[in-house]
Amino acid sequence: MAHDGLTERLLGAADDLYALAVTDFTLARDALAASLKSEDKELAAAVKALRKPTVAGWAVNLFVRRESEQVDQLLDLGAALRDAQSALDGEELRALSRQRRQVTAAMATRARAVAADEGQRLTQAVLDQVEATFTAALLDEGAAVAVRSGMLVQAITVTGVGPADLTGVVALPDALGFTAPPREAPEREEEPRPVLRLVPDPERRTKERRAAKEEVAAAERAVTRAARAQRSAQRRVDDLEARLLRLRSEADELRRRVAQLEAEAEEVDDELVEAESTRDEFDAELTTAEEERDDAAEALARLERG
């Protein structure tokens, strides 16, 4: 993708900014814009206009740079799935959807771990947005390009109807087509671990037994809940099986009745053909009789006049 000089410099600056921790973005952006103001006001204004990413957008950007090989594999898989999807039947598509959910859920879980390494905890709501973005990248080519840029400012969602709406999703339009280069996590000095002095707990055995009893009780409650749910599910299965048998029986009866009515219709059709033929014969006889009557009446009239 070709860019002019300003766009190239802006993409480079944006790449550096969106690789930062989300908490450092605003300060670093403003400082960079201020430093550029004296030498390139247009570039400084463009940098200043870059939007801070949401936590979900930042988490995806971070994952794209830290785990670029996994992201490339995900996007390659998405392209292959989109190509193959039109040739699959319903059952294969359902299996494919299950596998896709497993892949995106695993990627989101890994993204949460990568974010945690940066000191950022992802809530479940944010994690759902991250997973939705990975799903969008699998399903939609435009979303895949946006994700690979590493310059998302928000999560992406797809409806499955038409292409993804990428309005306002990336930092700048020219980011679509940009490939964020991989970046390794900066090395951190390990803080010295405090020396722990173990003090025997005289009530340790009592506490362990109490904890074990609580675990057993919790497990028994879980078994009870699972058994109750299993019985409910079995009743549902039994009801549906009975309903299916009833519907199949009714369908068989309807098919039998349709066959019977079709046979009767054929018989009536044959009788109709015969009746029409008989009617046509009597129509001809009636016409002949009427003509003979008219001839006789005319002859009688002549005789009476003579």
C-alpha positions in Angstrom: 0.0 0.0 0.0 1.6 3.3 -1.1 1.7 6.3 1.1 3.0 9.8 0.8 5.6 11.0 3.2 3.2 12.5 5.8 1.2 9.3 5.9 4.3 7.1 6.3 5.5 9.2 9.2 2.0 9.3 10.8 1.7 5.5 10.5 5.1 5.0 12.1 4.2 7.3 15.0 0.8 5.7 15.4 2.4 2.2 15.4 4.6 3.3 18.3 1.7 4.8 20.2 -0.7 1.9 19.9 2.1 -0.4 21.0 2.1 1.3 24.4 0.2 0.5 27.6 -3.3 1.9 27.4 -2.6 4.0 30.5 0.4 5.6 28.8 -1.3 6.4 25.5 -2.7 9.9 26.1 0.4 11.3 27.8 2.8 9.9 25.2 0.6 11.1 22.3 0.4 14.6 23.6 4.1 14.7 24.3 4.9 13.5 20.8 2.5 16.0 19.2 4.1 18.8 21.2 7.6 17.8 20.1 6.6 17.6 16.4 4.8 21.0 16.4 7.9 23.1 15.6 9.1 20.9 12.7 5.8 19.6 11.2 2.6 21.2 12.3 0.5 19.0 10.0 2.0 15.8 11.4 1.7 17.1 14.9 -2.0 17.9 14.5 -2.6 14.4 13.0 -0.8 12.7 15.9 -2.8 14.9 18.4 -6.0 13.7 16.7 -5.3 10.0 17.3 -7.9 8.5 19.6 -7.1 6.6 22.8 -8.1 2.9 22.3 -10.6 1.2 24.5 -9.2 -1.5 26.8 -10.6 -4.2 24.4 -9.0 -2.5 21.4 -5.7 -2.1 23.2 -5.8 -5.8 24.2 -6.2 -6.9 20.6 -3.5 -4.5 19.4 -1.1 -5.8 22.1 -1.9 -9.4 21.1 -1.3 -8.7 17.5 2.2 -7.5 18.3 3.1 -10.0 21.0 1.6 -13.1 19.3 1.8 -12.1 15.6 2.2 -15.7 14.4 -1.0 -16.8 16.1 -2.8 -13.9 14.7 -1.6 -14.6 11.2 -2.7 -18.3 11.6 -6.1 -17.1 12.8 -6.5 -14.8 9.7 -5.3 -17.5 7.3 -7.8 -19.9 8.9 -10.6 -17.2 8.5 -9.7 -16.8 4.8 -9.8 -20.6 4.2 -13.1 -20.9 6.1 -14.7 -18.1 4.1 -13.6 -19.8 0.9 -14.9 -23.2 1.9 -18.1 -22.1 3.6 -20.3 -21.9 0.5 -19.6 -25.6 -0.3 -20.5 -26.9 3.2 -23.8 -28.4 4.2 -25.8 -27.5 7.4 -24.2 -30.1 9.6 -20.7 -29.2 8.5 -21.4 -25.5 9.1 -22.6 -26.2 12.6 -19.5 -28.2 13.4 -17.4 -25.4 11.8 -19.2 -22.8 14.0 -18.4 -24.8 17.2 -14.7 -25.1 16.2 -14.6 -21.4 15.4 -16.0 -20.5 18.8 -13.4 -22.8 20.5 -10.6 -21.1 18.5 -11.7 -17.5 19.3 -12.3 -18.3 23.0 -8.8 -19.8 23.3 -7.4 -16.7 21.6 -9.3 -14.4 23.9 -8.0 -16.4 26.9 -4.5 -16.1 25.7 -5.0 -12.3 25.1 -6.1 -11.9 28.7 -2.9 -13.6 29.8 -0.8 -11.3 27.6 -2.6 -8.3 29.0 -2.0 -9.5 32.5 1.7 -9.7 31.8 1.4 -5.9 31.1 -0.3 -5.4 34.4 -3.8 -4.9 32.8 -6.7 -7.0 34.1 -9.4 -7.7 31.5 -12.9 -7.9 32.9 -15.3 -10.5 31.5 -17.2 -7.8 29.5 -13.9 -6.7 27.9 -12.9 -10.3 27.2 -16.2 -10.8 25.4 -15.4 -7.8 23.2 -11.9 -9.2 22.5 -13.5 -12.6 21.5 -16.1 -10.8 19.3 -13.3 -9.0 17.5 -11.4 -12.3 16.8 -14.7 -13.8 15.6 -15.2 -10.8 13.3 -11.6 -11.3 11.9 -12.5 -14.9 11.1 -15.8 -14.1 9.4 -15.1 -10.8 7.6 -12.1 -9.9 5.4 -12.3 -6.2 6.2 -12.3 -6.9 9.9 -9.3 -9.2 9.5 -7.4 -6.3 7.8 -8.4 -3.9 10.6 -7.2 -6.3 13.3 -3.8 -7.0 11.6 -3.1 -3.2 11.6 -2.7 -3.2 15.3 -4.3 0.2 15.4 -7.8 -0.6 16.7 -9.5 2.0 18.8 -12.4 -0.2 19.7 -13.7 -3.7 19.4 -15.3 -5.0 16.2 -18.6 -6.9 15.9 -20.3 -8.5 12.9 -23.9 -9.3 12.3 -23.4 -11.9 9.7 -25.4 -9.8 7.2 -23.2 -7.8 4.8 -19.6 -6.7 5.5 -18.5 -5.4 8.9 -19.0 -1.7 9.6 -15.4 -0.4 10.1 -16.4 3.2 10.6 -14.3 4.6 13.5 -12.8 1.2 14.2 -9.1 2.0 13.4 -7.0 5.0 14.3 -6.9 6.4 10.8 -8.1 5.2 7.4 -4.6 4.5 6.1 -4.2 1.9 8.9 -6.3 -0.5 6.8 -3.6 -2.4 5.0 -0.9 -1.6 7.5 0.7 -4.7 9.2 1.8 -4.1 12.8 5.3 -5.5 13.2 5.8 -7.9 16.1 7.2 -6.5 19.3 8.6 -8.4 22.2 7.6 -7.5 25.8 10.2 -5.3 27.4 12.4 -7.0 29.9 11.6 -6.1 33.5 13.9 -6.4 36.5 12.6 -8.9 39.0 12.0 -7.4 42.4 13.8 -9.2 45.2 11.5 -11.7 46.8 11.0 -11.2 50.6 12.4 -14.0 52.7 9.5 -15.8 54.3 9.8 -17.4 57.7 7.5 -20.3 58.1 5.7 -20.5 61.4 4.0 -23.8 62.2 0.2 -23.4 62.5 -1.0 -25.5 65.5 -4.5 -25.6 64.0 -3.4 -26.6 60.5 -4.8 -30.1 60.6 -8.2 -28.9 62.0 -8.4 -26.2 59.2 -7.5 -28.8 56.6 -10.2 -31.2 57.7 -12.7 -28.3 57.8 -11.7 -27.2 54.3 -11.9 -30.8 53.1 -15.4 -31.2 54.6 -16.5 -28.0 52.9 -15.2 -29.3 49.6 -17.1 -32.6 50.0 -20.3 -30.7 50.9 -19.8 -28.4 47.9 -19.2 -31.4 45.6 -22.4 -33.1 46.9 -24.4 -30.0 46.2 -23.0 -29.9 42.7 -23.9 -33.5 42.2 -27.5 -32.8 43.4 -27.8 -29.8 41.1 -26.4 -31.9 38.2 -28.8 -34.8 38.9 -31.7 -32.4 39.0 -30.7 -30.8 35.7 -30.1 -34.3 34.1 -33.6 -35.4 35.1 -35.1 -32.2 33.7 -33.2 -32.7 30.5 -34.3 -36.4 30.3 -38.0 -35.3 30.7 -37.5 -32.9 27.9 -36.0 -35.6 25.7 -38.9 -38.0 26.5 -41.5 -35.3 25.7 -39.9 -34.5 22.4 -39.5 -38.1 21.4 -43.2 -38.7 22.2 -44.2 -35.6 20.2 -42.0 -36.7 17.3 -43.7 -40.2 17.3 -47.1 -38.5 17.3 -46.3 -36.2 14.5 -44.8 -39.0 12.4 -48.0 -41.0 13.0 -50.1 -38.1 12.0 -48.0 -37.5 8.9 -48.3 -41.2 7.9 -52.1 -41.0 8.3 -52.2 -37.9 6.2 -50.1 -39.5 3.5 -52.4 -42.5 3.5 -55.5 -40.3 3.3 -53.9 -38.2 0.5 -53.2 -41.5 -1.4 -56.8 -42.6 -0.9 -58.2 -39.3 -2.1 -56.0 -39.3 -5.1 -57.3 -42.8 -6.0 -60.9 -41.7 -5.6 -60.2 -38.6 -7.7 -58.9 -40.8 -10.5 -62.0 -42.9 -10.3 -64.3 -39.9 -10.4 -62.2 -38.5 -13.3 -62.8 -41.7 -15.3 -66.6 -41.6 -14.5 -66.6 -37.9 -15.6 -65.1 -38.8 -18.9 -67.8 -41.5 -19.5 -70.6 -39.2 -18.4 -69.4 -36.4 -20.7 -69.3 -38.9 -23.6 -72.9 -40.1 -22.8 -74.0 -36.5 -22.6 -72.5 -35.8 -26.0 -74.4 -38.8 -27.5 -77.7 -37.6 -26.1 -77.0 -34.0 -27.2 -76.7 -35.4 -30.8 -79.9 -37.4 -30.5 -81.7 -34.4 -29.1 -80.6 -32.3 -32.0 -81.7 -34.9 -34.5 -85.1 -35.3 -32.8 -85.7 -31.5 -32.8 -84.8 -31.3 -36.5 -87.3 -34.2 -37.3 -90.0 -32.5 -35.2 -89.5 -29.2 -37.0 -89.7 -31.0 -40.4 -92.9 -32.8 -39.4 -94.5 -29.6 -38.1 -93.7 -27.8 -41.4 -95.2 -30.6 -43.5 -98.4 -30.6 -41.4 -98.7 -26.8 -41.9 -98.4 -27.2 -45.7 -101.1 -29.9 -45.7 -103.5 -27.7 -43.7 -102.9 -24.8 -46.0 -103.6 -26.8 -49.2 
